[in-house]
């Protein structure tokens, strides 16, 4: 025990213990329970993790509100007459977001209960690969003994080394999702996927947005599509500057915040009522006893795993963002399934060659499979086919002609695709299905980019039907 004031309140034994109740952890727990295991799931906050509580679900709720607002402003283009002003009620948007999060958290809790997963609230620390100590409220301890273990602790936002980050109004994504009043202006530091999604959301709701990036713009996206989207941002009045050296954040005379930076050696500044820090993330792997249990991490602190999600310690697996790589909820869930099945004696491996990936900007940017650069690096004789949405009859009927589809393929064959338009996610999902026809492992056919209206995989715990 950690001290005389700590009280051991219970001792739990199980077949499989899981640390972290996010998309990797809770899906792994349900899958293991489906296979007959006694499962204990340890979560220090709320089940659903960042995705459900502070990421995928709340942001996509705001995406839909912003999208509908923009469509209603253009309703005349569709022959619809609106009497009176269309305006944003930010408090109602945020209330809807909160209600949906609560509803979905409740759904996950019911799923765990239905599968008889024991949910333990508290901070977990490994005493050995088969023993956990969980610190609960009021200095109470719970000890968990398990035959197998999955680490699914996720990540947290990284804070840039920059003067002024402690000022009021300088926030991370989690705080921004909790604001009650819409900021009139917002400066986003970091042109990452997270940064650009928030920039697109608030811009669509009428906030003046400026995005500042140190070295890259949507670096995980096909370069041609990211260039097209950046040009569209400029046309829409969403300012983006890249290649900057940040100097600091200071209060400005008008009560806003001033972000000072160097661009091409010249001093410049951007003003905003709020500043969002979107500079990447760090693994939640410190202070949980990994080293003592013999679990290796890489230089960035991410847990090292093989294709079966095994760590360097016997009978210990890891899944989700804490392992690095693809930091996507649907990938984390599938990694959780693979880890759970292998922990219970099955043989599954991950295959990341056809992962649907979507950036929920307006329009969406989505991809599956190799980029043109990836194909060339792999020595593939790649060809690229392009189709502009301005030539699509369906896109024109939707007034959604901004965008294109790029198909990167080996000459003489069809293959992965990259899309930039209003329904890009669905196209990437279908491309992933085609890519994996007949393959039993990896991102299974039909495993869509999260969140998706097709929730069959979520309902059944992501299993493949094999018992």
C-alpha positions as a Markdown table, in Angstrom:
| # | Residue | x | y | z |
|---|---|---|---|---|
| 1 | Unk | 0.0 | 0.0 | 0.0 |
| 2 | Unk | 1.1 | 3.6 | -0.6 |
| 3 | Unk | 0.6 | 4.8 | 3.0 |
| 4 | Unk | -1.0 | 4.2 | 6.4 |
| 5 | Unk | -4.2 | 6.2 | 5.5 |
| 6 | Unk | -4.9 | 3.9 | 2.5 |
| 7 | Unk | -7.6 | 1.3 | 3.0 |
| 8 | Unk | -7.8 | -1.9 | 1.0 |
| 9 | Unk | -11.5 | -2.2 | 0.4 |
| 10 | Unk | -11.7 | -5.2 | -2.0 |
| 11 | Unk | -9.8 | -7.8 | -3.9 |
| 12 | Unk | -10.9 | -8.7 | -7.4 |
| 13 | Unk | -9.8 | -11.7 | -9.4 |
| 14 | Unk | -10.5 | -12.0 | -13.2 |
| 15 | Unk | -9.4 | -13.6 | -16.4 |
| 16 | Unk | -8.7 | -10.2 | -18.1 |
| 17 | Unk | -8.1 | -6.8 | -16.7 |
| 18 | Unk | -8.1 | -3.7 | -18.9 |
| 19 | Unk | -6.8 | -0.3 | -17.9 |
| 20 | Unk | -8.7 | 2.5 | -19.8 |
| 21 | Unk | -12.3 | 2.6 | -20.8 |
| 22 | Unk | -12.1 | 4.3 | -24.1 |
| 23 | Unk | -12.8 | 2.9 | -27.6 |
| 24 | Unk | -10.0 | 0.3 | -27.3 |
| 25 | Unk | -10.7 | -0.6 | -23.7 |
| 26 | Unk | -14.5 | -0.9 | -23.5 |
| 27 | Unk | -14.7 | -2.7 | -26.9 |
| 28 | Unk | -12.0 | -5.1 | -25.7 |
| 29 | Unk | -13.9 | -5.7 | -22.5 |
| 30 | Unk | -17.2 | -6.5 | -24.4 |
| 31 | Unk | -15.4 | -8.8 | -26.8 |
| 32 | Unk | -13.6 | -10.7 | -24.0 |
| 33 | Unk | -16.9 | -11.1 | -22.2 |
| 34 | Unk | -18.6 | -12.4 | -25.3 |
| 35 | Unk | -15.9 | -15.1 | -25.4 |
| 36 | Unk | -16.7 | -16.1 | -21.8 |
| 37 | Unk | -14.0 | -14.3 | -19.9 |
| 38 | Unk | -14.5 | -12.7 | -16.5 |
| 39 | Unk | -13.4 | -9.1 | -17.2 |
| 40 | Unk | -12.5 | -6.1 | -15.0 |
| 41 | Unk | -12.3 | -2.7 | -16.6 |
| 42 | Unk | -10.5 | 0.1 | -14.8 |
| 43 | Unk | -11.4 | 3.8 | -15.7 |
| 44 | Unk | -10.4 | 6.9 | -13.8 |
| 45 | Unk | -12.9 | 9.2 | -15.4 |
| 46 | Unk | -15.9 | 8.2 | -17.6 |
| 47 | Unk | -16.2 | 5.3 | -20.0 |
| 48 | Unk | -15.9 | 6.2 | -23.6 |
| 49 | Unk | -12.6 | 7.9 | -23.2 |
| 50 | Unk | -11.6 | 11.1 | -25.1 |
| 51 | Unk | -13.5 | 10.0 | -28.2 |
| 52 | Unk | -16.9 | 9.8 | -26.6 |
| 53 | Unk | -16.5 | 12.5 | -23.9 |
| 54 | Unk | -14.1 | 15.1 | -25.3 |
| 55 | Unk | -13.4 | 14.2 | -29.0 |
| 56 | Unk | -15.1 | 12.4 | -31.8 |
| 57 | Unk | -18.7 | 12.6 | -30.6 |
| 58 | Unk | -19.0 | 16.1 | -29.2 |
| 59 | Unk | -17.0 | 17.6 | -32.2 |
| 60 | Unk | -19.1 | 15.8 | -34.8 |
| 61 | Unk | -22.2 | 17.1 | -33.0 |
| 62 | Unk | -20.9 | 20.6 | -33.6 |
| 63 | Unk | -19.9 | 19.7 | -37.1 |
| 64 | Unk | -23.6 | 18.9 | -37.9 |
| 65 | Unk | -24.8 | 22.1 | -36.3 |
| 66 | Unk | -22.3 | 24.2 | -38.3 |
| 67 | Unk | -23.1 | 22.3 | -41.5 |
| 68 | Unk | -26.9 | 22.8 | -41.1 |
| 69 | Unk | -26.4 | 26.5 | -40.3 |
| 70 | Unk | -24.4 | 27.0 | -43.6 |
| 71 | Unk | -27.0 | 25.1 | -45.6 |
| 72 | Unk | -29.8 | 27.1 | -44.1 |
| 73 | Unk | -28.0 | 30.3 | -45.1 |
| 74 | Unk | -28.0 | 29.0 | -48.7 |
| 75 | Unk | -31.5 | 27.6 | -48.7 |
| 76 | Unk | -32.5 | 30.1 | -51.4 |
| 77 | Unk | -30.2 | 28.2 | -53.8 |
| 78 | Unk | -32.5 | 25.2 | -53.3 |
| 79 | Unk | -35.7 | 27.2 | -53.8 |
| 80 | Unk | -36.5 | 27.3 | -50.1 |
| 81 | Unk | -37.7 | 30.7 | -48.7 |
| 82 | Unk | -36.8 | 31.4 | -45.1 |
| 83 | Unk | -38.8 | 34.0 | -43.3 |
| 84 | Unk | -36.6 | 35.9 | -40.8 |
| 85 | Unk | -33.0 | 35.6 | -39.9 |
| 86 | Unk | -31.2 | 32.3 | -39.5 |
| 87 | Unk | -28.9 | 32.6 | -36.5 |
| 88 | Unk | -26.8 | 30.4 | -34.2 |
| 89 | Unk | -28.0 | 29.7 | -30.7 |
| 90 | Unk | -24.7 | 28.6 | -29.3 |
| 91 | Unk | -26.0 | 27.6 | -25.9 |
| 92 | Unk | -28.6 | 25.2 | -27.4 |
| 93 | Unk | -25.9 | 23.7 | -29.7 |
| 94 | Unk | -23.7 | 23.0 | -26.7 |
| 95 | Unk | -26.7 | 21.7 | -24.7 |
| 96 | Unk | -27.5 | 19.2 | -27.5 |
| 97 | Unk | -23.9 | 18.2 | -27.6 |
| 98 | Unk | -23.9 | 17.5 | -23.8 |
| 99 | Unk | -27.1 | 15.6 | -24.0 |
| 100 | Unk | -25.8 | 13.3 | -26.8 |
| 101 | Unk | -22.6 | 12.6 | -24.9 |
| 102 | Unk | -24.6 | 11.7 | -21.7 |
| 103 | Unk | -26.9 | 9.5 | -23.7 |
| 104 | Unk | -24.0 | 7.6 | -25.4 |
| 105 | Unk | -22.0 | 7.2 | -22.2 |
| 106 | Unk | -25.1 | 5.7 | -20.7 |
| 107 | Unk | -25.4 | 3.3 | -23.6 |
| 108 | Unk | -21.8 | 2.1 | -23.1 |
| 109 | Unk | -22.5 | 1.6 | -19.4 |
| 110 | Unk | -25.5 | -0.5 | -20.2 |
| 111 | Unk | -23.5 | -2.6 | -22.7 |
| 112 | Unk | -20.8 | -3.2 | -20.1 |
| 113 | Unk | -23.5 | -4.2 | -17.5 |
| 114 | Unk | -25.2 | -6.5 | -20.0 |
| 115 | Unk | -22.0 | -8.3 | -20.6 |
| 116 | Unk | -21.2 | -8.5 | -16.9 |
| 117 | Unk | -18.0 | -6.5 | -17.1 |
| 118 | Unk | -16.9 | -5.3 | -13.7 |
| 119 | Unk | -16.3 | -1.6 | -13.9 |
| 120 | Unk | -13.8 | -0.2 | -11.4 |
| 121 | Unk | -13.4 | 3.6 | -11.0 |
| 122 | Unk | -10.0 | 4.8 | -10.0 |
| 123 | Unk | -6.3 | 5.2 | -11.0 |
| 124 | Unk | -4.5 | 1.9 | -11.8 |
| 125 | Unk | -0.9 | 1.1 | -11.3 |
| 126 | Unk | 0.8 | -2.2 | -12.1 |
| 127 | Unk | 2.4 | -4.0 | -9.2 |
| 128 | Unk | 3.4 | -6.9 | -11.6 |
| 129 | Unk | 2.1 | -8.1 | -15.0 |
| 130 | Unk | -0.7 | -9.9 | -13.2 |
| 131 | Unk | -1.5 | -7.5 | -10.3 |
| 132 | Unk | -3.0 | -4.0 | -10.3 |
| 133 | Unk | -3.6 | -1.6 | -7.5 |
| 134 | Unk | -6.4 | 0.8 | -8.1 |
| 135 | Unk | -6.6 | 4.1 | -6.1 |
| 136 | Unk | -10.2 | 5.2 | -5.5 |
| 137 | Unk | -11.7 | 8.2 | -3.7 |
| 138 | Unk | -11.0 | 8.8 | 0.0 |
| 139 | Unk | -7.7 | 7.0 | -0.1 |
| 140 | Unk | -9.3 | 3.6 | -0.8 |
| 141 | Unk | -7.4 | 0.9 | -2.6 |
| 142 | Unk | -8.7 | -2.0 | -4.7 |
| 143 | Unk | -6.4 | -4.8 | -5.8 |
| 144 | Unk | -7.0 | -6.7 | -9.0 |
| 145 | Unk | -5.4 | -10.0 | -9.9 |
| 146 | Unk | -5.7 | -11.1 | -13.5 |
| 147 | Unk | -4.4 | -13.8 | -15.8 |
| 148 | Unk | -4.0 | -11.4 | -18.8 |
| 149 | Unk | -3.9 | -7.6 | -19.0 |
| 150 | Unk | -4.6 | -5.0 | -21.7 |
| 151 | Unk | -3.3 | -1.4 | -21.4 |
| 152 | Unk | -5.6 | 1.1 | -23.2 |
| 153 | Unk | -4.8 | 4.3 | -21.4 |
| 154 | Unk | -4.9 | 6.6 | -24.4 |
| 155 | Unk | -3.3 | 10.0 | -24.8 |
| 156 | Unk | -3.6 | 13.6 | -23.6 |
| 157 | Unk | -3.1 | 16.9 | -25.4 |
| 158 | Unk | 0.5 | 18.1 | -25.6 |
| 159 | Unk | 1.1 | 21.7 | -24.4 |
| 160 | Unk | 3.7 | 23.6 | -26.5 |
| 161 | Unk | 6.6 | 25.3 | -24.8 |
| 162 | Unk | 5.4 | 28.8 | -25.2 |
| 163 | Unk | 5.1 | 31.8 | -22.9 |
| 164 | Unk | 1.5 | 32.7 | -22.0 |
| 165 | Unk | -0.2 | 29.3 | -22.2 |
| 166 | Unk | -1.5 | 29.8 | -18.6 |
| 167 | Unk | -3.4 | 33.0 | -19.5 |
| 168 | Unk | -7.2 | 32.9 | -19.2 |
| 169 | Unk | -8.7 | 32.2 | -22.6 |
| 170 | Unk | -5.8 | 29.9 | -23.7 |
| 171 | Unk | -7.4 | 26.5 | -23.8 |
| 172 | Unk | -7.1 | 23.0 | -25.0 |
| 173 | Unk | -9.7 | 21.1 | -27.1 |
| 174 | Unk | -11.3 | 19.7 | -24.0 |
| 175 | Unk | -11.9 | 23.1 | -22.4 |
| 176 | Unk | -13.1 | 24.6 | -25.7 |
| 177 | Unk | -15.8 | 21.9 | -25.9 |
| 178 | Unk | -17.1 | 23.1 | -22.5 |
| 179 | Unk | -17.4 | 26.9 | -23.2 |
| 180 | Unk | -20.9 | 28.3 | -22.8 |
| 181 | Unk | -20.5 | 31.4 | -25.0 |
| 182 | Unk | -19.3 | 31.4 | -28.6 |
| 183 | Unk | -16.0 | 33.3 | -29.0 |
| 184 | Unk | -16.2 | 36.1 | -31.5 |
| 185 | Unk | -12.6 | 35.3 | -32.6 |
| 186 | Unk | -10.4 | 32.3 | -32.2 |
| 187 | Unk | -6.7 | 31.7 | -32.9 |
| 188 | Unk | -5.7 | 28.0 | -33.4 |
| 189 | Unk | -2.1 | 27.1 | -32.7 |
| 190 | Unk | -1.4 | 23.9 | -34.7 |
| 191 | Unk | -2.6 | 23.0 | -38.2 |
| 192 | Unk | -3.2 | 19.4 | -37.2 |
| 193 | Unk | -6.3 | 17.4 | -37.8 |
| 194 | Unk | -7.6 | 18.4 | -34.4 |
| 195 | Unk | -6.7 | 22.1 | -35.0 |
| 196 | Unk | -8.3 | 22.2 | -38.5 |
| 197 | Unk | -11.5 | 20.4 | -37.4 |
| 198 | Unk | -12.0 | 22.9 | -34.6 |
| 199 | Unk | -11.2 | 25.8 | -37.0 |
| 200 | Unk | -13.7 | 24.5 | -39.5 |
| 201 | Unk | -16.4 | 24.0 | -36.8 |
| 202 | Unk | -16.1 | 27.5 | -35.3 |
| 203 | Unk | -15.7 | 29.2 | -38.7 |
| 204 | Unk | -18.9 | 27.5 | -39.9 |
| 205 | Unk | -20.7 | 28.9 | -36.8 |
| 206 | Unk | -19.6 | 32.4 | -37.5 |
| 207 | Unk | -16.4 | 32.8 | -35.4 |
| 208 | Unk | -13.5 | 34.6 | -37.0 |
| 209 | Unk | -10.7 | 32.0 | -37.1 |
| 210 | Unk | -7.0 | 32.2 | -37.7 |
| 211 | Unk | -4.8 | 29.0 | -37.8 |
| 212 | Unk | -1.1 | 29.2 | -37.1 |
| 213 | Unk | 1.2 | 26.3 | -37.8 |
| 214 | Unk | 4.8 | 25.7 | -37.0 |
| 215 | Unk | 5.9 | 23.5 | -39.9 |
| 216 | Unk | 3.1 | 21.7 | -41.7 |
| 217 | Unk | -0.6 | 21.7 | -42.7 |
| 218 | Unk | -2.6 | 18.5 | -42.3 |
| 219 | Unk | 0.6 | 16.5 | -42.8 |
| 220 | Unk | -1.2 | 13.1 | -42.7 |
| 221 | Unk | -3.3 | 14.0 | -45.7 |
| 222 | Unk | -2.5 | 13.6 | -49.4 |
| 223 | Unk | -0.5 | 16.7 | -50.3 |
| 224 | Unk | -2.6 | 17.7 | -53.3 |
| 225 | Unk | -5.9 | 17.5 | -51.3 |
| 226 | Unk | -4.4 | 19.4 | -48.4 |
| 227 | Unk | -3.3 | 22.2 | -50.8 |
| 228 | Unk | -6.8 | 22.4 | -52.3 |
| 229 | Unk | -8.4 | 22.6 | -48.9 |
| 230 | Unk | -6.0 | 25.3 | -47.7 |
| 231 | Unk | -6.8 | 27.4 | -50.8 |
| 232 | Unk | -10.5 | 26.9 | -50.1 |
| 233 | Unk | -9.9 | 28.2 | -46.5 |
| 234 | Unk | -8.4 | 31.3 | -47.9 |
| 235 | Unk | -11.3 | 31.9 | -50.2 |
| 236 | Unk | -13.7 | 31.5 | -47.3 |
| 237 | Unk | -11.9 | 33.9 | -45.1 |
| 238 | Unk | -10.4 | 31.3 | -42.7 |
| 239 | Unk | -6.8 | 32.5 | -42.4 |
| 240 | Unk | -4.0 | 29.9 | -42.3 |
| 241 | Unk | -0.3 | 30.7 | -41.9 |
| 242 | Unk | 2.4 | 27.9 | -41.8 |
| 243 | Unk | 6.1 | 27.9 | -41.2 |
| 244 | Unk | 6.1 | 30.1 | -38.1 |
| 245 | Unk | 8.3 | 30.5 | -35.1 |
| 246 | Unk | 6.1 | 31.3 | -32.1 |
| 247 | Unk | 7.2 | 34.0 | -29.6 |
| 248 | Unk | 4.5 | 33.9 | -27.0 |
| 249 | Unk | 0.9 | 34.8 | -26.1 |
| 250 | Unk | 0.2 | 38.1 | -24.3 |
| 251 | Unk | -3.0 | 40.0 | -23.3 |
| 252 | Unk | -3.9 | 42.7 | -25.9 |
| 253 | Unk | -5.2 | 46.2 | -25.1 |
| 254 | Unk | -8.7 | 45.4 | -26.3 |
| 255 | Unk | -9.1 | 42.6 | -23.8 |
| 256 | Unk | -8.3 | 39.8 | -26.3 |
| 257 | Unk | -5.2 | 37.7 | -26.6 |
| 258 | Unk | -2.3 | 38.3 | -28.9 |
| 259 | Unk | -0.2 | 35.5 | -30.4 |
| 260 | Unk | 3.2 | 36.8 | -31.4 |
| 261 | Unk | 5.2 | 34.9 | -34.0 |
| 262 | Unk | 7.9 | 35.2 | -36.7 |
| 263 | Unk | 7.0 | 34.6 | -40.4 |
| 264 | Unk | 9.9 | 34.6 | -42.7 |
| 265 | Unk | 11.9 | 36.5 | -40.1 |
| 266 | Unk | 9.3 | 39.2 | -39.8 |
| 267 | Unk | 7.4 | 39.8 | -36.5 |
| 268 | Unk | 3.7 | 39.3 | -36.8 |
| 269 | Unk | 0.7 | 38.7 | -34.5 |
| 270 | Unk | -2.8 | 37.4 | -34.5 |
| 271 | Unk | -5.6 | 38.4 | -32.1 |
| 272 | Unk | -8.4 | 36.3 | -30.7 |
| 273 | Unk | -10.8 | 36.2 | -27.9 |
| 274 | Unk | -9.6 | 32.7 | -27.3 |
| 275 | Unk | -6.5 | 30.7 | -28.3 |
| 276 | Unk | -6.8 | 26.9 | -28.9 |
| 277 | Unk | -3.6 | 24.8 | -28.4 |
| 278 | Unk | -3.8 | 22.0 | -30.8 |
| 279 | Unk | -0.1 | 20.9 | -30.9 |
| 280 | Unk | -0.4 | 17.1 | -30.9 |
| 281 | Unk | -0.7 | 14.6 | -28.0 |
| 282 | Unk | 1.3 | 12.6 | -25.5 |
| 283 | Unk | 0.7 | 9.0 | -24.4 |
| 284 | Unk | -0.7 | 8.4 | -20.9 |
| 285 | Unk | 1.9 | 5.9 | -20.0 |
| 286 | Unk | 3.8 | 7.6 | -17.1 |
| 287 | Unk | 3.2 | 6.7 | -13.5 |
| 288 | Unk | 1.4 | 3.4 | -14.0 |
| 289 | Unk | 4.2 | 1.0 | -13.4 |
| 290 | Unk | 5.1 | 0.0 | -16.9 |
| 291 | Unk | 8.8 | -0.2 | -16.3 |
| 292 | Unk | 8.4 | -2.2 | -13.1 |
| 293 | Unk | 6.3 | -4.7 | -15.1 |
| 294 | Unk | 8.9 | -5.0 | -17.9 |
| 295 | Unk | 6.8 | -3.2 | -20.5 |
| 296 | Unk | 8.9 | -1.3 | -23.1 |
| 297 | Unk | 8.0 | 2.1 | -24.5 |
| 298 | Unk | 9.6 | 3.9 | -27.5 |
| 299 | Unk | 11.3 | 7.3 | -27.2 |
| 300 | Unk | 8.0 | 9.1 | -27.4 |
| 301 | Unk | 6.6 | 7.1 | -24.5 |
| 302 | Unk | 4.2 | 5.0 | -26.5 |
| 303 | Unk | 3.9 | 1.4 | -25.6 |
| 304 | Unk | 5.6 | -1.0 | -28.0 |
| 305 | Unk | 3.5 | -3.8 | -29.4 |
| 306 | Unk | 3.7 | -6.4 | -32.2 |
| 307 | Unk | 1.1 | -7.1 | -34.8 |
| 308 | Unk | -0.9 | -9.2 | -32.3 |
| 309 | Unk | -0.9 | -6.2 | -29.8 |
| 310 | Unk | 1.5 | -8.0 | -27.5 |
| 311 | Unk | 3.9 | -5.9 | -25.3 |
| 312 | Unk | 7.3 | -7.0 | -24.2 |
| 313 | Unk | 5.9 | -8.4 | -21.0 |
| 314 | Unk | 4.3 | -11.9 | -20.9 |
| 315 | Unk | 0.5 | -11.9 | -21.0 |
| 316 | Unk | 0.3 | -8.1 | -21.3 |
| 317 | Unk | -1.2 | -6.5 | -24.4 |
| 318 | Unk | -1.8 | -2.8 | -25.4 |
| 319 | Unk | -4.3 | -1.2 | -27.7 |
| 320 | Unk | -5.4 | 2.2 | -28.9 |
| 321 | Unk | -3.7 | 5.6 | -28.9 |
| 322 | Unk | -1.2 | 4.6 | -26.1 |
| 323 | Unk | 0.5 | 2.5 | -28.7 |
| 324 | Unk | 1.0 | 5.4 | -31.2 |
| 325 | Unk | 0.4 | 4.8 | -34.9 |
| 326 | Unk | -3.1 | 5.4 | -36.2 |
| 327 | Unk | -4.8 | 7.5 | -33.6 |
| 328 | Unk | -8.4 | 6.8 | -34.7 |
| 329 | Unk | -11.3 | 5.5 | -32.6 |
| 330 | Unk | -12.2 | 2.8 | -35.1 |
| 331 | Unk | -8.6 | 1.6 | -35.2 |
| 332 | Unk | -8.4 | 1.6 | -31.4 |
| 333 | Unk | -11.6 | -0.5 | -31.2 |
| 334 | Unk | -10.2 | -3.0 | -33.6 |
| 335 | Unk | -6.9 | -3.2 | -31.8 |
| 336 | Unk | -8.9 | -3.8 | -28.6 |
| 337 | Unk | -10.7 | -6.7 | -30.3 |
| 338 | Unk | -7.4 | -8.2 | -31.5 |
| 339 | Unk | -5.8 | -7.8 | -28.1 |
| 340 | Unk | -8.7 | -9.3 | -26.3 |
| 341 | Unk | -9.0 | -12.3 | -28.6 |
| 342 | Unk | -5.2 | -13.0 | -28.4 |
| 343 | Unk | -5.3 | -12.6 | -24.7 |
| 344 | Unk | -7.9 | -15.4 | -24.6 |
| 345 | Unk | -5.9 | -17.8 | -26.8 |
| 346 | Unk | -7.0 | -16.9 | -30.3 |
| 347 | Unk | -4.6 | -15.8 | -33.0 |
| 348 | Unk | -5.4 | -12.5 | -34.6 |
| 349 | Unk | -3.1 | -9.8 | -36.1 |
| 350 | Unk | -3.6 | -6.2 | -37.2 |
| 351 | Unk | -3.2 | -5.1 | -40.8 |
| 352 | Unk | -3.1 | -1.3 | -41.3 |
| 353 | Unk | -2.9 | -1.3 | -45.1 |
| 354 | Unk | -6.6 | -0.2 | -45.6 |
| 355 | Unk | -7.5 | 2.1 | -42.7 |
| 356 | Unk | -10.3 | 4.5 | -43.5 |
| 357 | Unk | -9.3 | 8.0 | -42.3 |
| 358 | Unk | -11.4 | 11.1 | -42.3 |
| 359 | Unk | -10.8 | 14.8 | -41.4 |
| 360 | Unk | -14.2 | 16.3 | -40.5 |
| 361 | Unk | -13.6 | 19.7 | -42.0 |
| 362 | Unk | -16.0 | 21.3 | -44.5 |
| 363 | Unk | -15.7 | 19.7 | -47.0 |
| 364 | Unk | -14.5 | 16.4 | -45.5 |
| 365 | Unk | -11.1 | 15.0 | -46.5 |
| 366 | Unk | -10.9 | 11.2 | -46.4 |
| 367 | Unk | -8.6 | 8.5 | -47.5 |
| 368 | Unk | -7.9 | 4.8 | -47.4 |
| 369 | Unk | -4.7 | 3.0 | -48.4 |
| 370 | Unk | -1.5 | 4.4 | -49.9 |
| 371 | Unk | -0.9 | 8.0 | -51.0 |
| 372 | Unk | 0.9 | 8.5 | -54.3 |
| 373 | Unk | 4.1 | 9.2 | -52.4 |
| 374 | Unk | 3.7 | 6.0 | -50.3 |
| 375 | Unk | 3.2 | 4.0 | -53.5 |
| 376 | Unk | 6.3 | 5.4 | -55.2 |
| 377 | Unk | 8.4 | 4.8 | -52.0 |
| 378 | Unk | 7.2 | 1.2 | -52.0 |
| 379 | Unk | 8.4 | 0.8 | -55.6 |
| 380 | Unk | 4.9 | 0.5 | -57.0 |
| 381 | Unk | 4.2 | 1.7 | -60.6 |
| 382 | Unk | 1.4 | 4.0 | -59.4 |
| 383 | Unk | -1.0 | 5.9 | -61.5 |
| 384 | Unk | -3.5 | 8.6 | -60.4 |
| 385 | Unk | -7.0 | 9.1 | -61.6 |
| 386 | Unk | -8.9 | 12.2 | -60.7 |
| 387 | Unk | -12.6 | 13.2 | -60.8 |
| 388 | Unk | -13.7 | 16.7 | -59.9 |
| 389 | Unk | -17.0 | 17.0 | -58.0 |
| 390 | Unk | -18.0 | 19.9 | -60.3 |
| 391 | Unk | -18.6 | 17.2 | -63.0 |
| 392 | Unk | -20.7 | 15.0 | -60.7 |
| 393 | Unk | -24.5 | 15.3 | -61.3 |
| 394 | Unk | -25.3 | 14.2 | -57.8 |
| 395 | Unk | -22.8 | 16.7 | -56.3 |
| 396 | Unk | -24.4 | 19.5 | -58.3 |
| 397 | Unk | -27.9 | 18.6 | -57.1 |
| 398 | Unk | -26.5 | 19.0 | -53.6 |
| 399 | Unk | -24.7 | 22.3 | -54.2 |
| 400 | Unk | -21.6 | 20.4 | -53.1 |
| 401 | Unk | -19.4 | 20.7 | -56.1 |
| 402 | Unk | -16.3 | 21.8 | -54.2 |
| 403 | Unk | -13.9 | 18.9 | -54.1 |
| 404 | Unk | -12.5 | 15.9 | -56.0 |
| 405 | Unk | -11.7 | 12.2 | -55.7 |
| 406 | Unk | -8.2 | 10.9 | -56.4 |
| 407 | Unk | -7.7 | 7.2 | -57.1 |
| 408 | Unk | -4.1 | 6.1 | -56.5 |
| 409 | Unk | -3.6 | 2.6 | -58.1 |
| 410 | Unk | -1.2 | 0.3 | -59.5 |
| 411 | Unk | -1.3 | 0.6 | -63.3 |
| 412 | Unk | -3.9 | -1.8 | -64.6 |
| 413 | Unk | -5.8 | -2.2 | -61.3 |
| 414 | Unk | -8.2 | -0.5 | -58.9 |
| 415 | Unk | -6.9 | 0.4 | -55.5 |
| 416 | Unk | -7.2 | 2.8 | -52.5 |
| 417 | Unk | -8.7 | 6.1 | -52.9 |
| 418 | Unk | -8.5 | 9.7 | -51.5 |
| 419 | Unk | -11.4 | 12.0 | -51.5 |
| 420 | Unk | -12.1 | 15.7 | -50.8 |
| 421 | Unk | -15.8 | 16.5 | -50.7 |
| 422 | Unk | -18.9 | 16.6 | -48.6 |
| 423 | Unk | -19.4 | 12.9 | -48.3 |
| 424 | Unk | -15.7 | 11.8 | -48.4 |
| 425 | Unk | -15.9 | 9.5 | -45.4 |
| 426 | Unk | -18.4 | 7.2 | -47.0 |
| 427 | Unk | -16.3 | 6.9 | -50.1 |
| 428 | Unk | -13.2 | 6.1 | -48.1 |
| 429 | Unk | -15.2 | 3.5 | -46.1 |
| 430 | Unk | -16.3 | 1.7 | -49.3 |
| 431 | Unk | -12.8 | 1.9 | -50.7 |
| 432 | Unk | -11.6 | 0.1 | -47.6 |
| 433 | Unk | -14.2 | -2.7 | -48.1 |
| 434 | Unk | -13.0 | -3.2 | -51.7 |
| 435 | Unk | -9.4 | -3.3 | -50.6 |
| 436 | Unk | -10.1 | -6.0 | -48.1 |
| 437 | Unk | -12.4 | -8.3 | -50.0 |
| 438 | Unk | -11.7 | -11.8 | -48.8 |
| 439 | Unk | -9.3 | -10.9 | -46.0 |
| 440 | Unk | -10.2 | -12.2 | -42.6 |
| 441 | Unk | -7.9 | -9.9 | -40.5 |
| 442 | Unk | -6.9 | -6.3 | -40.2 |
| 443 | Unk | -9.5 | -3.6 | -40.5 |
| 444 | Unk | -12.4 | -5.9 | -41.4 |
| 445 | Unk | -14.7 | -5.2 | -44.4 |
| 446 | Unk | -17.3 | -2.7 | -43.3 |
| 447 | Unk | -15.3 | -1.2 | -40.5 |
| 448 | Unk | -16.0 | 2.4 | -41.1 |
| 449 | Unk | -14.3 | 5.6 | -40.0 |
| 450 | Unk | -15.7 | 6.7 | -36.7 |
| 451 | Unk | -18.2 | 7.9 | -35.9 |
| 452 | Unk | -20.5 | 6.4 | -38.4 |
| 453 | Unk | -24.3 | 5.9 | -38.9 |
| 454 | Unk | -23.6 | 2.2 | -39.4 |
| 455 | Unk | -23.3 | 1.1 | -35.8 |
| 456 | Unk | -23.5 | -2.7 | -36.2 |
| 457 | Unk | -19.8 | -3.1 | -35.2 |
| 458 | Unk | -20.4 | -1.0 | -32.1 |
| 459 | Unk | -23.5 | -3.0 | -31.0 |
| 460 | Unk | -21.8 | -6.4 | -31.3 |
| 461 | Unk | -18.6 | -5.3 | -29.8 |
| 462 | Unk | -16.8 | -5.5 | -33.1 |
| 463 | Unk | -16.6 | -9.3 | -33.1 |
| 464 | Unk | -16.4 | -11.2 | -36.4 |
| 465 | Unk | -19.1 | -13.7 | -35.4 |
| 466 | Unk | -16.6 | -16.4 | -34.5 |
| 467 | Unk | -17.1 | -18.0 | -31.1 |
